[in-house]
Amino acid sequence: MSEPEIIDAIVPFWLRITHFLSYPFKSKHAMIMIAGVGLLSSLSLYLGLLGLFASFLMPVIMLKYSFEALQATCTGDFSPPHAGKDVIVNDIYLIYKQFFLFVMLIVAYVAIIKPMGPIVSIFILLIFFLILPAMVIVLILKDSLFQAINPLVLFKTAQRIGPPYLLVFCFAALLYIAPLIIGGYIIGNLPAFFYTFVTGMAKNYYILAMYNLLGYVILQYQKKLNYAVDLSSFLDKTS
């Protein structure tokens, strides 16, 4: 099979929605990460200053694991990665870049955008959410924080993907909002420990599913995004 034929054989991401939702259940490592990080986040409520540190560390660990899942997916490996020490520690700087990226957006919103009034704030907030998938994709492809906040680079990335980028945004937005809906539904019905545990697991599940989606989008649009994939290796993984 030739390279163009292999690329054409990649199923469009919008036909694999159920695969992204079931991805976290394909490995005990992924389920251990989802439940373990959720449990430790709940325990951090009772650990004082140590708990404060843990409450910051747990999302970093889960984000790093999801980042590894994204990188594996965009090379054609559709199994969740092992939850070993190397997976969590190696290239941890990429996660700090992501956190710094999110902090920059939050600071910009609070300091500059929010004072402009509710209508402008909501409009620009929607734009932020719209470009967020492109930011993560660019950060993976370019390994550059500057490129990930460059509007021209982000627009060009979305343009290369084309109209399906709006589907990426919509699905990613649903995955982001889902834990908030779950939290709003159960708040007041569970003790603080169990509430934090359930909502924590929900957030971990949905972020892993979302990063699996973004990894597959990179794989599907590898040529347009100028991302090189070893397609012979991809065939081995999917055969």
PyMOL commands that set and color helices and strands:
alter all, ss='L'
color gray80, all
select helices_A, chain A and resi 3-9+13-15+17-25+28-46+48-73+85-89+93-116+118-142+145-148+151-161+164-186+192-220+231-238
alter helices_A, ss='H'
color red, helices_A
deselect
rebuild
show_as cartoon
